[in-house]
Amino acid sequence: MSTMSEEYININTVAQVKGLKSNRSLRLEINKLESKYISRKIKVNGGISYEILFSSLDPEIQKKGFSTG
């Protein structure tokens, strides 16, 4: 059984919760060598998308909550 802190959240969902118009700034951040986020690449139709580890998100973003799945 995994806890919420061990789950990865789609980058588009994170951008929406943060109130961003796109996920561009998040993509730039997670591609830095010393990013504050822990992320992974996933293959999707036509390319690659990203997911961010829930526990690496800012505490105020974690408190807003997510529905995964």
mmCIF file of the N, C-alpha and C atoms, coordinates in Angstrom:
data_MODEL
# 
_entry.id   MODEL 
# 
loop_
_atom_site.group_PDB 
_atom_site.id 
_atom_site.type_symbol 
_atom_site.label_atom_id 
_atom_site.label_alt_id 
_atom_site.label_comp_id 
_atom_site.label_asym_id 
_atom_site.label_entity_id 
_atom_site.label_seq_id 
_atom_site.pdbx_PDB_ins_code 
_atom_site.Cartn_x 
_atom_site.Cartn_y 
_atom_site.Cartn_z 
_atom_site.occupancy 
_atom_site.B_iso_or_equiv 
_atom_site.pdbx_formal_charge 
_atom_site.auth_seq_id 
_atom_site.auth_comp_id 
_atom_site.auth_asym_id 
_atom_site.auth_atom_id 
_atom_site.pdbx_PDB_model_num 
ATOM 1   N N  . MET A 1 1  ? 0.847  -1.183 0.000   1.00 0.00 ? 1  MET A N  1 
ATOM 2   C CA . MET A 1 1  ? 0.000  0.000  0.000   1.00 0.00 ? 1  MET A CA 1 
ATOM 3   C C  . MET A 1 1  ? 0.888  1.240  0.000   1.00 0.00 ? 1  MET A C  1 
ATOM 4   N N  . SER A 1 2  ? 0.694  2.135  -0.974  1.00 0.00 ? 2  SER A N  1 
ATOM 5   C CA . SER A 1 2  ? 1.527  3.334  -1.039  1.00 0.00 ? 2  SER A CA 1 
ATOM 6   C C  . SER A 1 2  ? 0.797  4.506  -0.400  1.00 0.00 ? 2  SER A C  1 
ATOM 7   N N  . THR A 1 3  ? 1.572  5.363  0.232   1.00 0.00 ? 3  THR A N  1 
ATOM 8   C CA . THR A 1 3  ? 0.993  6.564  0.813   1.00 0.00 ? 3  THR A CA 1 
ATOM 9   C C  . THR A 1 3  ? 1.031  7.676  -0.220  1.00 0.00 ? 3  THR A C  1 
ATOM 10  N N  . MET A 1 4  ? 0.295  8.733  0.027   1.00 0.00 ? 4  MET A N  1 
ATOM 11  C CA . MET A 1 4  ? 0.245  9.847  -0.921  1.00 0.00 ? 4  MET A CA 1 
ATOM 12  C C  . MET A 1 4  ? 1.628  10.429 -1.156  1.00 0.00 ? 4  MET A C  1 
ATOM 13  N N  . SER A 1 5  ? 2.486  10.473 -0.134  1.00 0.00 ? 5  SER A N  1 
ATOM 14  C CA . SER A 1 5  ? 3.805  11.076 -0.275  1.00 0.00 ? 5  SER A CA 1 
ATOM 15  C C  . SER A 1 5  ? 4.709  10.289 -1.203  1.00 0.00 ? 5  SER A C  1 
ATOM 16  N N  . GLU A 1 6  ? 4.370  9.036  -1.504  1.00 0.00 ? 6  GLU A N  1 
ATOM 17  C CA . GLU A 1 6  ? 5.181  8.212  -2.393  1.00 0.00 ? 6  GLU A CA 1 
ATOM 18  C C  . GLU A 1 6  ? 4.648  8.226  -3.823  1.00 0.00 ? 6  GLU A C  1 
ATOM 19  N N  . GLU A 1 7  ? 3.580  8.948  -4.066  1.00 0.00 ? 7  GLU A N  1 
ATOM 20  C CA . GLU A 1 7  ? 2.963  8.952  -5.379  1.00 0.00 ? 7  GLU A CA 1 
ATOM 21  C C  . GLU A 1 7  ? 3.494  10.081 -6.243  1.00 0.00 ? 7  GLU A C  1 
ATOM 22  N N  . TYR A 1 8  ? 3.458  9.838  -7.548  1.00 0.00 ? 8  TYR A N  1 
ATOM 23  C CA . TYR A 1 8  ? 3.843  10.856 -8.516  1.00 0.00 ? 8  TYR A CA 1 
ATOM 24  C C  . TYR A 1 8  ? 2.583  11.502 -9.077  1.00 0.00 ? 8  TYR A C  1 
ATOM 25  N N  . ILE A 1 9  ? 2.646  12.823 -9.263  1.00 0.00 ? 9  ILE A N  1 
ATOM 26  C CA . ILE A 1 9  ? 1.515  13.601 -9.739  1.00 0.00 ? 9  ILE A CA 1 
ATOM 27  C C  . ILE A 1 9  ? 1.860  14.150 -11.118 1.00 0.00 ? 9  ILE A C  1 
ATOM 28  N N  . ASN A 1 10 ? 0.934  14.054 -12.056 1.00 0.00 ? 10 ASN A N  1 
ATOM 29  C CA . ASN A 1 10 ? 1.154  14.572 -13.408 1.00 0.00 ? 10 ASN A CA 1 
ATOM 30  C C  . ASN A 1 10 ? 1.477  16.063 -13.357 1.00 0.00 ? 10 ASN A C  1 
ATOM 31  N N  . ILE A 1 11 ? 2.434  16.483 -14.168 1.00 0.00 ? 11 ILE A N  1 
ATOM 32  C CA . ILE A 1 11 ? 2.893  17.871 -14.164 1.00 0.00 ? 11 ILE A CA 1 
ATOM 33  C C  . ILE A 1 11 ? 1.769  18.857 -14.502 1.00 0.00 ? 11 ILE A C  1 
ATOM 34  N N  . ASN A 1 12 ? 0.828  18.443 -15.338 1.00 0.00 ? 12 ASN A N  1 
ATOM 35  C CA . ASN A 1 12 ? -0.293 19.321 -15.678 1.00 0.00 ? 12 ASN A CA 1 
ATOM 36  C C  . ASN A 1 12 ? -1.190 19.571 -14.473 1.00 0.00 ? 12 ASN A C  1 
ATOM 37  N N  . THR A 1 13 ? -1.376 18.555 -13.661 1.00 0.00 ? 13 THR A N  1 
ATOM 38  C CA . THR A 1 13 ? -2.177 18.688 -12.442 1.00 0.00 ? 13 THR A CA 1 
ATOM 39  C C  . THR A 1 13 ? -1.493 19.630 -11.464 1.00 0.00 ? 13 THR A C  1 
ATOM 40  N N  . VAL A 1 14 ? -0.175 19.478 -11.323 1.00 0.00 ? 14 VAL A N  1 
ATOM 41  C CA . VAL A 1 14 ? 0.587  20.352 -10.421 1.00 0.00 ? 14 VAL A CA 1 
ATOM 42  C C  . VAL A 1 14 ? 0.485  21.801 -10.893 1.00 0.00 ? 14 VAL A C  1 
ATOM 43  N N  . ALA A 1 15 ? 0.638  22.022 -12.190 1.00 0.00 ? 15 ALA A N  1 
ATOM 44  C CA . ALA A 1 15 ? 0.541  23.380 -12.737 1.00 0.00 ? 15 ALA A CA 1 
ATOM 45  C C  . ALA A 1 15 ? -0.828 23.985 -12.456 1.00 0.00 ? 15 ALA A C  1 
ATOM 46  N N  . GLN A 1 16 ? -1.878 23.183 -12.609 1.00 0.00 ? 16 GLN A N  1 
ATOM 47  C CA . GLN A 1 16 ? -3.243 23.658 -12.374 1.00 0.00 ? 16 GLN A CA 1 
ATOM 48  C C  . GLN A 1 16 ? -3.434 24.050 -10.906 1.00 0.00 ? 16 GLN A C  1 
ATOM 49  N N  . VAL A 1 17 ? -2.948 23.223 -9.981  1.00 0.00 ? 17 VAL A N  1 
ATOM 50  C CA . VAL A 1 17 ? -3.086 23.514 -8.557  1.00 0.00 ? 17 VAL A CA 1 
ATOM 51  C C  . VAL A 1 17 ? -2.289 24.759 -8.167  1.00 0.00 ? 17 VAL A C  1 
ATOM 52  N N  . LYS A 1 18 ? -1.130 24.959 -8.825  1.00 0.00 ? 18 LYS A N  1 
ATOM 53  C CA . LYS A 1 18 ? -0.319 26.135 -8.546  1.00 0.00 ? 18 LYS A CA 1 
ATOM 54  C C  . LYS A 1 18 ? -0.880 27.394 -9.199  1.00 0.00 ? 18 LYS A C  1 
ATOM 55  N N  . GLY A 1 19 ? -1.904 27.220 -10.047 1.00 0.00 ? 19 GLY A N  1 
ATOM 56  C CA . GLY A 1 19 ? -2.510 28.374 -10.709 1.00 0.00 ? 19 GLY A CA 1 
ATOM 57  C C  . GLY A 1 19 ? -1.734 28.860 -11.916 1.00 0.00 ? 19 GLY A C  1 
ATOM 58  N N  . LEU A 1 20 ? -0.926 27.987 -12.512 1.00 0.00 ? 20 LEU A N  1 
ATOM 59  C CA . LEU A 1 20 ? -0.143 28.361 -13.687 1.00 0.00 ? 20 LEU A CA 1 
ATOM 60  C C  . LEU A 1 20 ? -0.959 28.147 -14.959 1.00 0.00 ? 20 LEU A C  1 
ATOM 61  N N  . LYS A 1 21 ? -0.671 28.963 -15.973 1.00 0.00 ? 21 LYS A N  1 
ATOM 62  C CA . LYS A 1 21 ? -1.393 28.823 -17.243 1.00 0.00 ? 21 LYS A CA 1 
ATOM 63  C C  . LYS A 1 21 ? -0.863 27.656 -18.061 1.00 0.00 ? 21 LYS A C  1 
ATOM 64  N N  . SER A 1 22 ? 0.395  27.291 -17.850 1.00 0.00 ? 22 SER A N  1 
ATOM 65  C CA . SER A 1 22 ? 0.971  26.128 -18.545 1.00 0.00 ? 22 SER A CA 1 
ATOM 66  C C  . SER A 1 22 ? 1.979  25.460 -17.615 1.00 0.00 ? 22 SER A C  1 
ATOM 67  N N  . ASN A 1 23 ? 2.501  24.324 -18.056 1.00 0.00 ? 23 ASN A N  1 
ATOM 68  C CA . ASN A 1 23 ? 3.467  23.613 -17.224 1.00 0.00 ? 23 ASN A CA 1 
ATOM 69  C C  . ASN A 1 23 ? 4.909  23.961 -17.603 1.00 0.00 ? 23 ASN A C  1 
ATOM 70  N N  . ARG A 1 24 ? 5.104  24.963 -18.447 1.00 0.00 ? 24 ARG A N  1 
ATOM 71  C CA . ARG A 1 24 ? 6.440  25.297 -18.942 1.00 0.00 ? 24 ARG A CA 1 
ATOM 72  C C  . ARG A 1 24 ? 7.425  25.594 -17.816 1.00 0.00 ? 24 ARG A C  1 
ATOM 73  N N  . SER A 1 25 ? 7.051  26.432 -16.865 1.00 0.00 ? 25 SER A N  1 
ATOM 74  C CA . SER A 1 25 ? 7.977  26.780 -15.780 1.00 0.00 ? 25 SER A CA 1 
ATOM 75  C C  . SER A 1 25 ? 8.327  25.559 -14.937 1.00 0.00 ? 25 SER A C  1 
ATOM 76  N N  . LEU A 1 26 ? 7.371  24.653 -14.764 1.00 0.00 ? 26 LEU A N  1 
ATOM 77  C CA . LEU A 1 26 ? 7.653  23.413 -14.030 1.00 0.00 ? 26 LEU A CA 1 
ATOM 78  C C  . LEU A 1 26 ? 8.616  22.526 -14.814 1.00 0.00 ? 26 LEU A C  1 
ATOM 79  N N  . ARG A 1 27 ? 8.407  22.432 -16.131 1.00 0.00 ? 27 ARG A N  1 
ATOM 80  C CA . ARG A 1 27 ? 9.300  21.621 -16.958 1.00 0.00 ? 27 ARG A CA 1 
ATOM 81  C C  . ARG A 1 27 ? 10.720 22.168 -16.915 1.00 0.00 ? 27 ARG A C  1 
ATOM 82  N N  . LEU A 1 28 ? 10.859 23.491 -16.963 1.00 0.00 ? 28 LEU A N  1 
ATOM 83  C CA . LEU A 1 28 ? 12.187 24.102 -16.886 1.00 0.00 ? 28 LEU A CA 1 
ATOM 84  C C  . LEU A 1 28 ? 12.841 23.796 -15.541 1.00 0.00 ? 28 LEU A C  1 
ATOM 85  N N  . GLU A 1 29 ? 12.070 23.878 -14.468 1.00 0.00 ? 29 GLU A N  1 
ATOM 86  C CA . GLU A 1 29 ? 12.597 23.619 -13.127 1.00 0.00 ? 29 GLU A CA 1 
ATOM 87  C C  . GLU A 1 29 ? 13.036 22.167 -12.963 1.00 0.00 ? 29 GLU A C  1 
ATOM 88  N N  . ILE A 1 30 ? 12.234 21.212 -13.388 1.00 0.00 ? 30 ILE A N  1 
ATOM 89  C CA . ILE A 1 30 ? 12.587 19.813 -13.145 1.00 0.00 ? 30 ILE A CA 1 
ATOM 90  C C  . ILE A 1 30 ? 13.732 19.341 -14.026 1.00 0.00 ? 30 ILE A C  1 
ATOM 91  N N  . ASN A 1 31 ? 14.040 20.087 -15.085 1.00 0.00 ? 31 ASN A N  1 
ATOM 92  C CA . ASN A 1 31 ? 15.168 19.720 -15.942 1.00 0.00 ? 31 ASN A CA 1 
ATOM 93  C C  . ASN A 1 31 ? 16.484 20.348 -15.502 1.00 0.00 ? 31 ASN A C  1 
ATOM 94  N N  . LYS A 1 32 ? 16.471 21.158 -14.447 1.00 0.00 ? 32 LYS A N  1 
ATOM 95  C CA . LYS A 1 32 ? 17.709 21.696 -13.882 1.00 0.00 ? 32 LYS A CA 1 
ATOM 96  C C  . LYS A 1 32 ? 18.461 20.578 -13.173 1.00 0.00 ? 32 LYS A C  1 
ATOM 97  N N  . LEU A 1 33 ? 19.783 20.683 -13.134 1.00 0.00 ? 33 LEU A N  1 
ATOM 98  C CA . LEU A 1 33 ? 20.584 19.664 -12.447 1.00 0.00 ? 33 LEU A CA 1 
ATOM 99  C C  . LEU A 1 33 ? 20.241 19.585 -10.968 1.00 0.00 ? 33 LEU A C  1 
ATOM 100 N N  . GLU A 1 34 ? 20.007 20.726 -10.347 1.00 0.00 ? 34 GLU A N  1 
ATOM 101 C CA . GLU A 1 34 ? 19.700 20.741 -8.915  1.00 0.00 ? 34 GLU A CA 1 
ATOM 102 C C  . GLU A 1 34 ? 18.264 21.222 -8.694  1.00 0.00 ? 34 GLU A C  1 
ATOM 103 N N  . SER A 1 35 ? 17.329 20.524 -9.288  1.00 0.00 ? 35 SER A N  1 
ATOM 104 C CA . SER A 1 35 ? 15.921 20.885 -9.164  1.00 0.00 ? 35 SER A CA 1 
ATOM 105 C C  . SER A 1 35 ? 15.427 20.622 -7.748  1.00 0.00 ? 35 SER A C  1 
ATOM 106 N N  . LYS A 1 36 ? 14.467 21.455 -7.312  1.00 0.00 ? 36 LYS A N  1 
ATOM 107 C CA . LYS A 1 36 ? 13.881 21.222 -5.991  1.00 0.00 ? 36 LYS A CA 1 
ATOM 108 C C  . LYS A 1 36 ? 12.856 20.100 -6.025  1.00 0.00 ? 36 LYS A C  1 
ATOM 109 N N  . TYR A 1 37 ? 12.475 19.659 -7.228  1.00 0.00 ? 37 TYR A N  1 
ATOM 110 C CA . TYR A 1 37 ? 11.488 18.590 -7.369  1.00 0.00 ? 37 TYR A CA 1 
ATOM 111 C C  . TYR A 1 37 ? 12.151 17.270 -7.765  1.00 0.00 ? 37 TYR A C  1 
ATOM 112 N N  . ILE A 1 38 ? 11.577 16.185 -7.287  1.00 0.00 ? 38 ILE A N  1 
ATOM 113 C CA . ILE A 1 38 ? 11.968 14.850 -7.729  1.00 0.00 ? 38 ILE A CA 1 
ATOM 114 C C  . ILE A 1 38 ? 10.942 14.454 -8.783  1.00 0.00 ? 38 ILE A C  1 
ATOM 115 N N  . SER A 1 39 ? 11.416 14.106 -9.966  1.00 0.00 ? 39 SER A N  1 
ATOM 116 C CA . SER A 1 39 ? 10.483 13.829 -11.049 1.00 0.00 ? 39 SER A CA 1 
ATOM 117 C C  . SER A 1 39 ? 10.904 12.604 -11.834 1.00 0.00 ? 39 SER A C  1 
ATOM 118 N N  . ARG A 1 40 ? 9.990  12.169 -12.696 1.00 0.00 ? 40 ARG A N  1 
ATOM 119 C CA . ARG A 1 40 ? 10.304 11.081 -13.607 1.00 0.00 ? 40 ARG A CA 1 
ATOM 120 C C  . ARG A 1 40 ? 9.618  11.373 -14.932 1.00 0.00 ? 40 ARG A C  1 
ATOM 121 N N  . LYS A 1 41 ? 10.220 10.846 -16.013 1.00 0.00 ? 41 LYS A N  1 
ATOM 122 C CA . LYS A 1 41 ? 9.644  10.982 -17.345 1.00 0.00 ? 41 LYS A CA 1 
ATOM 123 C C  . LYS A 1 41 ? 8.759  9.772  -17.601 1.00 0.00 ? 41 LYS A C  1 
ATOM 124 N N  . ILE A 1 42 ? 7.655  10.010 -18.270 1.00 0.00 ? 42 ILE A N  1 
ATOM 125 C CA . ILE A 1 42 ? 6.789  8.905  -18.672 1.00 0.00 ? 42 ILE A CA 1 
ATOM 126 C C  . ILE A 1 42 ? 6.485  9.047  -20.161 1.00 0.00 ? 42 ILE A C  1 
ATOM 127 N N  . LYS A 1 43 ? 6.383  7.920  -20.842 1.00 0.00 ? 43 LYS A N  1 
ATOM 128 C CA . LYS A 1 43 ? 6.051  7.952  -22.268 1.00 0.00 ? 43 LYS A CA 1 
ATOM 129 C C  . LYS A 1 43 ? 4.544  8.069  -22.426 1.00 0.00 ? 43 LYS A C  1 
ATOM 130 N N  . VAL A 1 44 ? 4.137  9.000  -23.275 1.00 0.00 ? 44 VAL A N  1 
ATOM 131 C CA . VAL A 1 44 ? 2.727  9.188  -23.604 1.00 0.00 ? 44 VAL A CA 1 
ATOM 132 C C  . VAL A 1 44 ? 2.602  9.200  -25.116 1.00 0.00 ? 44 VAL A C  1 
ATOM 133 N N  . ASN A 1 45 ? 1.389  9.174  -25.605 1.00 0.00 ? 45 ASN A N  1 
ATOM 134 C CA . ASN A 1 45 ? 1.184  9.219  -27.057 1.00 0.00 ? 45 ASN A CA 1 
ATOM 135 C C  . ASN A 1 45 ? 1.873  10.450 -27.637 1.00 0.00 ? 45 ASN A C  1 
ATOM 136 N N  . GLY A 1 46 ? 2.818  10.220 -28.533 1.00 0.00 ? 46 GLY A N  1 
ATOM 137 C CA . GLY A 1 46 ? 3.462  11.328 -29.214 1.00 0.00 ? 46 GLY A CA 1 
ATOM 138 C C  . GLY A 1 46 ? 4.615  11.974 -28.477 1.00 0.00 ? 46 GLY A C  1 
ATOM 139 N N  . GLY A 1 47 ? 5.083  11.401 -27.379 1.00 0.00 ? 47 GLY A N  1 
ATOM 140 C CA . GLY A 1 47 ? 6.227  12.019 -26.719 1.00 0.00 ? 47 GLY A CA 1 
ATOM 141 C C  . GLY A 1 47 ? 6.414  11.623 -25.275 1.00 0.00 ? 47 GLY A C  1 
ATOM 142 N N  . ILE A 1 48 ? 6.890  12.600 -24.506 1.00 0.00 ? 48 ILE A N  1 
ATOM 143 C CA . ILE A 1 48 ? 7.230  12.372 -23.103 1.00 0.00 ? 48 ILE A CA 1 
ATOM 144 C C  . ILE A 1 48 ? 6.488  13.391 -22.248 1.00 0.00 ? 48 ILE A C  1 
ATOM 145 N N  . SER A 1 49 ? 6.039  12.937 -21.090 1.00 0.00 ? 49 SER A N  1 
ATOM 146 C CA . SER A 1 49 ? 5.454  13.829 -20.107 1.00 0.00 ? 49 SER A CA 1 
ATOM 147 C C  . SER A 1 49 ? 6.227  13.635 -18.806 1.00 0.00 ? 49 SER A C  1 
ATOM 148 N N  . TYR A 1 50 ? 5.906  14.419 -17.818 1.00 0.00 ? 50 TYR A N  1 
ATOM 149 C CA . TYR A 1 50 ? 6.605  14.349 -16.544 1.00 0.00 ? 50 TYR A CA 1 
ATOM 150 C C  . TYR A 1 50 ? 5.632  14.173 -15.405 1.00 0.00 ? 50 TYR A C  1 
ATOM 151 N N  . GLU A 1 51 ? 6.120  13.547 -14.356 1.00 0.00 ? 51 GLU A N  1 
ATOM 152 C CA . GLU A 1 51 ? 5.389  13.443 -13.101 1.00 0.00 ? 51 GLU A CA 1 
ATOM 153 C C  . GLU A 1 51 ? 6.329  13.883 -11.987 1.00 0.00 ? 51 GLU A C  1 
ATOM 154 N N  . ILE A 1 52 ? 5.778  14.529 -10.982 1.00 0.00 ? 52 ILE A N  1 
ATOM 155 C CA . ILE A 1 52 ? 6.563  15.032 -9.851  1.00 0.00 ? 52 ILE A CA 1 
ATOM 156 C C  . ILE A 1 52 ? 6.173  14.260 -8.604  1.00 0.00 ? 52 ILE A C  1 
ATOM 157 N N  . LEU A 1 53 ? 7.180  13.850 -7.832  1.00 0.00 ? 53 LEU A N  1 
ATOM 158 C CA . LEU A 1 53 ? 6.940  13.129 -6.591  1.00 0.00 ? 53 LEU A CA 1 
ATOM 159 C C  . LEU A 1 53 ? 6.206  14.043 -5.619  1.00 0.00 ? 53 LEU A C  1 
ATOM 160 N N  . PHE A 1 54 ? 5.072  13.571 -5.117  1.00 0.00 ? 54 PHE A N  1 
ATOM 161 C CA . PHE A 1 54 ? 4.223  14.377 -4.241  1.00 0.00 ? 54 PHE A CA 1 
ATOM 162 C C  . PHE A 1 54 ? 4.996  14.952 -3.059  1.00 0.00 ? 54 PHE A C  1 
ATOM 163 N N  . SER A 1 55 ? 5.835  14.146 -2.417  1.00 0.00 ? 55 SER A N  1 
ATOM 164 C CA . SER A 1 55 ? 6.547  14.606 -1.217  1.00 0.00 ? 55 SER A CA 1 
ATOM 165 C C  . SER A 1 55 ? 7.593  15.676 -1.522  1.00 0.00 ? 55 SER A C  1 
ATOM 166 N N  . SER A 1 56 ? 7.959  15.870 -2.796  1.00 0.00 ? 56 SER A N  1 
ATOM 167 C CA . SER A 1 56 ? 8.933  16.908 -3.127  1.00 0.00 ? 56 SER A CA 1 
ATOM 168 C C  . SER A 1 56 ? 8.261  18.238 -3.467  1.00 0.00 ? 56 SER A C  1 
ATOM 169 N N  . LEU A 1 57 ? 6.930  18.246 -3.513  1.00 0.00 ? 57 LEU A N  1 
ATOM 170 C CA . LEU A 1 57 ? 6.207  19.490 -3.783  1.00 0.00 ? 57 LEU A CA 1 
ATOM 171 C C  . LEU A 1 57 ? 6.257  20.410 -2.564  1.00 0.00 ? 57 LEU A C  1 
ATOM 172 N N  . ASP A 1 58 ? 6.049  21.701 -2.808  1.00 0.00 ? 58 ASP A N  1 
ATOM 173 C CA . ASP A 1 58 ? 6.006  22.669 -1.718  1.00 0.00 ? 58 ASP A CA 1 
ATOM 174 C C  . ASP A 1 58 ? 4.909  22.284 -0.735  1.00 0.00 ? 58 ASP A C  1 
ATOM 175 N N  . PRO A 1 59 ? 5.145  22.454 0.567   1.00 0.00 ? 59 PRO A N  1 
ATOM 176 C CA . PRO A 1 59 ? 4.152  22.062 1.576   1.00 0.00 ? 59 PRO A CA 1 
ATOM 177 C C  . PRO A 1 59 ? 2.770  22.684 1.359   1.00 0.00 ? 59 PRO A C  1 
ATOM 178 N N  . GLU A 1 60 ? 2.727  23.950 0.927   1.00 0.00 ? 60 GLU A N  1 
ATOM 179 C CA . GLU A 1 60 ? 1.421  24.583 0.716   1.00 0.00 ? 60 GLU A CA 1 
ATOM 180 C C  . GLU A 1 60 ? 0.679  23.960 -0.464  1.00 0.00 ? 60 GLU A C  1 
ATOM 181 N N  . ILE A 1 61 ? 1.409  23.445 -1.431  1.00 0.00 ? 61 ILE A N  1 
ATOM 182 C CA . ILE A 1 61 ? 0.781  22.756 -2.561  1.00 0.00 ? 61 ILE A CA 1 
ATOM 183 C C  . ILE A 1 61 ? 0.282  21.384 -2.113  1.00 0.00 ? 61 ILE A C  1 
ATOM 184 N N  . GLN A 1 62 ? 1.064  20.702 -1.281  1.00 0.00 ? 62 GLN A N  1 
ATOM 185 C CA . GLN A 1 62 ? 0.634  19.399 -0.767  1.00 0.00 ? 62 GLN A CA 1 
ATOM 186 C C  . GLN A 1 62 ? -0.661 19.527 0.018   1.00 0.00 ? 62 GLN A C  1 
ATOM 187 N N  . LYS A 1 63 ? -0.799 20.610 0.781   1.00 0.00 ? 63 LYS A N  1 
ATOM 188 C CA . LYS A 1 63 ? -1.990 20.802 1.612   1.00 0.00 ? 63 LYS A CA 1 
ATOM 189 C C  . LYS A 1 63 ? -3.248 21.007 0.772   1.00 0.00 ? 63 LYS A C  1 
ATOM 190 N N  . LYS A 1 64 ? -3.098 21.535 -0.449  1.00 0.00 ? 64 LYS A N  1 
ATOM 191 C CA . LYS A 1 64 ? -4.261 21.748 -1.311  1.00 0.00 ? 64 LYS A CA 1 
ATOM 192 C C  . LYS A 1 64 ? -4.879 20.431 -1.732  1.00 0.00 ? 64 LYS A C  1 
ATOM 193 N N  . GLY A 1 65 ? -4.071 19.382 -1.747  1.00 0.00 ? 65 GLY A N  1 
ATOM 194 C CA . GLY A 1 65 ? -4.582 18.051 -2.018  1.00 0.00 ? 65 GLY A CA 1 
ATOM 195 C C  . GLY A 1 65 ? -4.726 17.757 -3.498  1.00 0.00 ? 65 GLY A C  1 
ATOM 196 N N  . PHE A 1 66 ? -4.712 16.489 -3.802  1.00 0.00 ? 66 PHE A N  1 
ATOM 197 C CA . PHE A 1 66 ? -4.816 15.995 -5.163  1.00 0.00 ? 66 PHE A CA 1 
ATOM 198 C C  . PHE A 1 66 ? -5.710 14.781 -5.167  1.00 0.00 ? 66 PHE A C  1 
ATOM 199 N N  . SER A 1 67 ? -6.362 14.585 -6.289  1.00 0.00 ? 67 SER A N  1 
ATOM 200 C CA . SER A 1 67 ? -7.060 13.320 -6.492  1.00 0.00 ? 67 SER A CA 1 
ATOM 201 C C  . SER A 1 67 ? -6.274 12.552 -7.536  1.00 0.00 ? 67 SER A C  1 
ATOM 202 N N  . THR A 1 68 ? -5.678 11.448 -7.138  1.00 0.00 ? 68 THR A N  1 
ATOM 203 C CA . THR A 1 68 ? -4.871 10.662 -8.061  1.00 0.00 ? 68 THR A CA 1 
ATOM 204 C C  . THR A 1 68 ? -5.684 9.514  -8.596  1.00 0.00 ? 68 THR A C  1 
ATOM 205 N N  . GLY A 1 69 ? -5.363 9.143  -9.814  1.00 0.00 ? 69 GLY A N  1 
ATOM 206 C CA . GLY A 1 69 ? -6.022 7.991  -10.384 1.00 0.00 ? 69 GLY A CA 1 
ATOM 207 C C  . GLY A 1 69 ? -7.064 8.303  -11.331 1.00 0.00 ? 69 GLY A C  1 
# 
